[in-house]
Amino acid sequence: MFTGIVEELGEVTAVEKLGDASRFRLRGPVVTEGAKHGDSIAVNGVCLTVVDFGDQEFTADVMAETLNRSSLGALETGSRVNLERPMALGGRLGGHIVQGHVDGTGRIIERKPSENWEIVKISLPAELTRYVVEKGSITVDGVSLTVVDAGPDYFTISLIPTTLALTTLGIKEPGDPVNLEVDVIAKYVERLLGDRDREDTK
Protein backbone atom coordinates (compact mmCIF):
# COMPACT_ATOMS: atom_id res chain seq x y z
CA MET A 1 0.00 0.00 0.00
CA PHE A 2 1.31 3.43 -0.98
CA THR A 3 0.23 7.02 -0.38
CA GLY A 4 1.20 8.74 -3.63
CA ILE A 5 3.79 10.91 -1.89
CA VAL A 6 6.89 10.46 -4.06
CA GLU A 7 10.07 10.00 -2.03
CA GLU A 8 12.60 10.71 -4.74
CA LEU A 9 13.14 11.23 -8.44
CA GLY A 10 15.12 8.18 -9.54
CA GLU A 11 16.70 7.12 -12.81
CA VAL A 12 16.64 4.04 -15.04
CA THR A 13 20.24 2.86 -15.38
CA ALA A 14 19.64 -0.22 -17.54
CA VAL A 15 16.85 -1.97 -19.44
CA GLU A 16 17.09 -5.64 -20.43
CA LYS A 17 14.46 -6.97 -22.86
CA LEU A 18 13.40 -10.52 -22.00
CA GLY A 19 10.94 -11.38 -24.77
CA ASP A 20 7.55 -10.90 -23.14
CA ALA A 21 9.08 -9.16 -20.11
CA SER A 22 11.73 -6.60 -19.19
CA ARG A 23 14.22 -6.23 -16.36
CA PHE A 24 14.90 -2.70 -15.14
CA ARG A 25 17.77 -1.47 -13.05
CA LEU A 26 16.95 1.76 -11.27
CA ARG A 27 18.94 4.16 -9.14
CA GLY A 28 17.30 5.45 -5.95
CA PRO A 29 19.49 6.12 -2.90
CA VAL A 30 16.51 6.86 -0.65
CA VAL A 31 14.26 3.91 -1.53
CA THR A 32 17.13 1.39 -1.52
CA GLU A 33 18.17 2.28 2.02
CA GLY A 34 17.40 -0.83 4.03
CA ALA A 35 15.92 -2.60 0.99
CA LYS A 36 15.88 -6.37 0.72
CA HIS A 37 14.89 -9.00 -1.80
CA GLY A 38 11.11 -9.18 -2.23
CA ASP A 39 10.38 -5.64 -1.07
CA SER A 40 7.93 -3.51 -3.03
CA ILE A 41 8.79 -0.16 -4.59
CA ALA A 42 6.42 1.92 -6.71
CA VAL A 43 7.96 3.09 -9.99
CA ASN A 44 5.87 5.78 -11.68
CA GLY A 45 2.94 4.43 -9.70
CA VAL A 46 3.51 0.76 -10.56
CA CYS A 47 4.20 -1.59 -7.65
CA LEU A 48 7.31 -3.63 -8.52
CA THR A 49 9.18 -6.29 -6.56
CA VAL A 50 12.85 -5.86 -5.75
CA VAL A 51 14.79 -8.74 -7.35
CA ASP A 52 18.27 -7.53 -6.50
CA PHE A 53 19.82 -4.43 -4.96
CA GLY A 54 23.13 -2.81 -4.16
CA ASP A 55 25.14 0.39 -4.59
CA GLN A 56 21.98 2.54 -4.29
CA GLU A 57 20.31 0.65 -7.17
CA PHE A 58 17.71 -2.10 -7.46
CA THR A 59 16.44 -4.36 -10.21
CA ALA A 60 12.85 -5.36 -10.92
CA ASP A 61 11.22 -7.68 -13.45
CA VAL A 62 8.18 -6.36 -15.32
CA MET A 63 5.86 -8.85 -17.05
CA ALA A 64 3.95 -8.28 -20.29
CA GLU A 65 0.65 -7.43 -18.53
CA THR A 66 2.30 -4.54 -16.71
CA LEU A 67 4.19 -3.36 -19.80
CA ASN A 68 0.96 -3.34 -21.82
CA ARG A 69 -1.20 -1.65 -19.19
CA SER A 70 1.29 1.00 -18.05
CA SER A 71 3.83 3.36 -19.57
CA LEU A 72 6.81 1.41 -18.21
CA GLY A 73 7.38 -0.14 -21.63
CA ALA A 74 8.45 3.30 -22.89
CA LEU A 75 11.21 3.66 -20.28
CA GLU A 76 14.80 3.61 -21.46
CA THR A 77 18.20 4.12 -19.93
CA GLY A 78 18.35 7.63 -18.52
CA SER A 79 14.58 7.99 -18.00
CA ARG A 80 13.62 9.71 -14.75
CA VAL A 81 11.05 7.93 -12.58
CA ASN A 82 9.04 8.61 -9.43
CA LEU A 83 9.93 6.25 -6.59
CA GLU A 84 8.06 5.46 -3.37
CA ARG A 85 8.37 2.74 -0.76
CA PRO A 86 5.22 1.24 0.79
CA MET A 87 3.64 3.06 3.70
CA ALA A 88 4.84 1.82 7.07
CA LEU A 89 2.16 0.49 9.41
CA GLY A 90 1.16 3.36 11.68
CA GLY A 91 2.63 5.96 9.32
CA ARG A 92 0.84 9.08 8.13
CA LEU A 93 -1.39 8.77 5.08
CA GLY A 94 -0.17 11.98 3.45
CA GLY A 95 -1.82 11.43 0.08
CA HIS A 96 -4.58 8.86 -0.41
CA ILE A 97 -4.83 5.06 -0.56
CA VAL A 98 -2.75 3.95 -3.56
CA GLN A 99 -2.32 0.29 -4.50
CA GLY A 100 0.31 0.61 -7.20
CA HIS A 101 -2.06 -1.16 -9.61
CA VAL A 102 -2.30 1.00 -12.73
CA ASP A 103 -5.78 1.17 -14.29
CA GLY A 104 -4.67 2.66 -17.59
CA THR A 105 -2.64 5.40 -19.20
CA GLY A 106 -3.39 8.92 -20.32
CA ARG A 107 -1.38 11.51 -22.21
CA ILE A 108 -0.56 15.05 -21.32
CA ILE A 109 -2.65 17.30 -23.56
CA GLU A 110 -1.41 20.70 -22.49
CA ARG A 111 0.32 22.63 -19.73
CA LYS A 112 -0.65 26.12 -18.58
CA PRO A 113 1.99 27.69 -16.34
CA SER A 114 1.03 30.33 -13.80
CA GLU A 115 3.10 32.41 -11.44
CA ASN A 116 3.03 29.91 -8.57
CA TRP A 117 1.58 26.71 -10.02
CA GLU A 118 0.80 24.95 -13.29
CA ILE A 119 -2.42 23.48 -14.65
CA VAL A 120 -1.94 20.23 -16.57
CA LYS A 121 -4.63 18.68 -18.78
CA ILE A 122 -4.48 14.89 -19.22
CA SER A 123 -6.50 12.60 -21.48
CA LEU A 124 -8.69 10.03 -19.74
CA PRO A 125 -9.59 6.58 -21.14
CA ALA A 126 -13.35 6.15 -21.57
CA GLU A 127 -13.50 3.19 -19.16
CA LEU A 128 -12.11 5.31 -16.32
CA THR A 129 -14.23 8.45 -16.62
CA ARG A 130 -16.90 7.21 -14.18
CA TYR A 131 -14.31 7.01 -11.39
CA VAL A 132 -12.94 10.55 -11.80
CA VAL A 133 -14.80 13.44 -10.17
CA GLU A 134 -14.06 17.07 -9.47
CA LYS A 135 -12.06 17.42 -6.22
CA GLY A 136 -11.63 13.66 -6.09
CA SER A 137 -8.30 11.83 -5.81
CA ILE A 138 -6.30 10.35 -8.67
CA THR A 139 -2.76 9.02 -8.97
CA VAL A 140 -0.70 10.22 -11.94
CA ASP A 141 2.68 8.51 -12.39
CA GLY A 142 2.51 7.58 -8.73
CA VAL A 143 1.73 11.10 -7.51
CA SER A 144 -1.39 11.58 -5.36
CA LEU A 145 -3.30 14.54 -6.81
CA THR A 146 -6.66 16.29 -6.57
CA VAL A 147 -8.77 16.55 -9.72
CA VAL A 148 -9.48 20.19 -10.58
CA ASP A 149 -11.84 19.60 -13.50
CA ALA A 150 -13.30 16.33 -14.76
CA GLY A 151 -14.31 16.37 -18.43
CA PRO A 152 -15.81 13.66 -20.64
CA ASP A 153 -12.42 12.46 -21.87
CA TYR A 154 -9.91 14.45 -19.81
CA PHE A 155 -9.16 15.84 -16.38
CA THR A 156 -6.97 18.64 -15.09
CA ILE A 157 -4.64 18.85 -12.11
CA SER A 158 -2.89 21.78 -10.46
CA LEU A 159 0.78 21.29 -9.62
CA ILE A 160 2.62 23.23 -6.94
CA PRO A 161 6.34 24.10 -7.31
CA THR A 162 7.40 21.21 -5.05
CA THR A 163 5.63 18.64 -7.26
CA LEU A 164 7.06 20.24 -10.39
CA ALA A 165 10.58 20.13 -8.98
CA LEU A 166 10.59 16.70 -7.32
CA THR A 167 8.57 14.46 -9.67
CA THR A 168 8.45 13.52 -13.34
CA LEU A 169 5.36 15.70 -13.75
CA GLY A 170 7.68 18.69 -13.87
CA ILE A 171 9.45 17.40 -16.99
CA LYS A 172 6.69 15.61 -18.89
CA GLU A 173 5.66 17.30 -22.15
CA PRO A 174 2.44 17.28 -24.20
CA GLY A 175 2.08 13.87 -25.82
CA ASP A 176 3.98 12.03 -23.08
CA PRO A 177 2.16 9.06 -21.48
CA VAL A 178 1.38 8.90 -17.76
CA ASN A 179 0.15 6.06 -15.57
CA LEU A 180 -3.27 6.49 -13.99
CA GLU A 181 -4.71 4.82 -10.91
CA VAL A 182 -8.21 5.87 -9.92
CA ASP A 183 -9.48 5.89 -6.35
CA VAL A 184 -9.93 2.25 -5.31
CA ILE A 185 -12.82 3.20 -3.01
CA ALA A 186 -14.86 4.28 -6.07
CA LYS A 187 -14.30 0.89 -7.68
CA TYR A 188 -15.38 -1.01 -4.58
CA VAL A 189 -18.50 1.14 -4.19
CA GLU A 190 -19.42 0.47 -7.82
CA ARG A 191 -19.00 -3.28 -7.34
CA LEU A 192 -20.99 -3.35 -4.11
CA LEU A 193 -23.86 -1.32 -5.58
CA GLY A 194 -23.88 -3.54 -8.65
CA ASP A 195 -24.13 -6.67 -6.50
CA ARG A 196 -26.97 -5.09 -4.50
CA ASP A 197 -28.88 -4.20 -7.66
CA ARG A 198 -28.51 -7.77 -8.91
CA GLU A 199 -29.82 -9.09 -5.59
CA ASP A 200 -32.83 -6.72 -5.78
CA THR A 201 -33.81 -8.06 -9.20
CA LYS A 202 -33.90 -11.69 -8.10
N, C-alpha and C positions, 0 to 999 in steps of 0.2 A: 504494500500500500504506500502511495506517495502523496505529496501535498501540492505538487506543481510549483514549488518554490525552488528554482534552479540553484544549485550550489556552486557550480562553476562552468565556465565556457571551455570545453575540452577540444581536442583535435584528433582526427583520424590519422594514425601514423602508418597504417598498412591495410590493404584490402586483398584478401585471397578468395578468388572465385572457386567454388567447389561444386560445380554443376548446378544442382537445384538448391544450393545454399551458398552462403558466404561467411567468411571468418574475418572479423574486424579486430584490429588492434587500435586501442584508443588511449590517449594520454590524458590523465586527470589526477594531479597530485592530491587534491582534496578527497575525491571519492575513493581513491585506492588506499588511503590511510586506514590501516586495520582490515583491509579487504582479505577475503579468503575464498577458496574454490567453492562455487555454488551460491555465492551471494548474488543478490539482484541489484542492478543499477539501471536506471532509466536513461536511455539515450534518445534525445529528441522526443521524449514522451513514450518511448517503447521500452517495456520492461525486458531486459536481457540478463542472462545468467553468466557470471564470471567463470570462464573456463581456465584461465591462467592469469597470473599477475606478477608484477615485479618492476622495479625501477620507475615507479609512478605511472605505469601503464597496465592495462588489462586487455584480455582478448575475450571475444564473445562470438558464438556461432549464431547465425540468423538463417532460419529455414525459409523455404519458398513462400509459405503462407504469409509470413511477416514481410518479406520483401515485396510481395504483390499488394498487400494491404496498406503498407506504409511508404514513406519516402526514403527509407534507408537504402533501397536499391540504387539510389542516385548518389550516394556518398562515395567519395573518392579520397585518396591520400591528400591530406591538407584541409579537408572539409572541417569546419568548426561545428561543434555539437553541444547541446545543452545536456548537462549531467546532473543527476540527483540520486542519492541513496534513499532507500526506503525510510519511512518515518519510524522513529524509535517508539516503542510502547511507552505511553505516558508523555510523549513529546507534544509540542504545540502544533495544532493543525492550522498553519499559517495561510494556506490557500484553500483548497477544497479536496474532497475525497477523489483521488486519482488512482486508477488501477494500473496504468501503463499498458492498457489494451486499446490500441488504436482502432477507432471505428471507421476511419476513412481519411482521405486527404483532400485538401483544398489548395487553391493557388492564390497568391497575393494578387489582387486586382489593381489596387492603387494605394499610395501613401500620401497623406496630407500633413506635412509638418506644421507645427505651430511654435509659438515662442517657448513653451515649457512642456509640451507633449506632442505626440504624433497620432493621428487617426489612421488606422490601417483597415482596408476593406479586403475581405477574403471570400472566395467562392465557397459555396456550401453544397455538397452532394444532396440530391433530392431526397434520398432515404434518411437523411439526418435532420432535415428542416423541422420536423415536429418536436425535436428535443431541444431546440435552441430558441430561447426567449429573451426579450429585452431585460437587461439587468440580471440575467441568469449566469451560471458559470460554464466555462468551456476551457478545455486545455488545448493550446496551440503549440506544437513542438515541445510539449512537456511543461509549458508555462501556464499556470493557473491565471485566468483572465475573466473579466466581467464583460458580457456582451453589451455594447452600447446601442446598437440597432440591429434588429433581426429582420432581414428581407426575405423574399420568396426563394432566392437562390444565393444569398450572400449574408454576411454579418460583418459588423465593424467592431473594432476594439480600440481602446485608447491606451497608448503606451507612455509611461513616465520615463524620465531620463535614465533611472537606474535599470529598468528593463531593457531599454535601448542599448545601454552600455555593456550589460552583463549577460545578454542572451543572444541567440542567433537572430531574434526578431529585429535587432538593430541593423543587421547586415543583409537581410533578405530583400530581394528586389521584385518588382512586378513580374509575374510569370513563374516565380519560384514556388515549388510545392511545400506544403506544411502538413504535419500530422495533426489530426483532430481526434479528440476524445470528448464525447458529450458527457453530461452529468449522469452518472450511473443511477442515481435516484430516479430520474425521469424514466429510464428504461424499466426499472423494477415496478414503478407505479403503472406504467402502460401494461406490463404483463399481468399484474395483479387485477387491474380493472378489466382486462380482456378475459381472464379466467372467470371473474365474477359474472360478466355478461353472458358467458357461455353457460354458466350454472343456472342463470335466471331463465334461459330459453329452454331448459330441459323440462 
